[in-house]
Amino acid sequence: MPAYMIFIRKNPVVDATAFAAYGAANRANAAVFVERYGIKPLAVYGAAEAFEGDTPDGIILLEFPTADAARAWYDSPEYQAAIPDRHRAAQYRAILFEGLTPR
């Protein structure tokens, strides 16, 4: 069953250097993330419009083949090393949810 990670940036970036380091780390590990965890970026910081509640400053939507693959990616040494930069850059929520079984 596919699974999705959504990262919601709640406010504007407060540390551009940390945000750049976070992005660079993810780009540097992109091939590893695809090969090991089947990560597939579906949307990265596109325009957003809230129909209910506040519009977030940014949204990332990632697809994984399974929830276990998403957890393994999040817990990987490569991604764990990048998280402190994301935390310094802005406030985020990170949510894992499962999709529908393909027919």
Buried (B, 14 or more C-beta within 10 A) or exposed (E): EBBBBBBBBEEEBEBEEBBEBBBEBBEEBEEBBEEBBBBBEEEEEEEEEEEEEEEBBBBBBBBBBBBEBBBBBBEBEBBEEBBEBBEBBBBBEEEBEEEEEEE
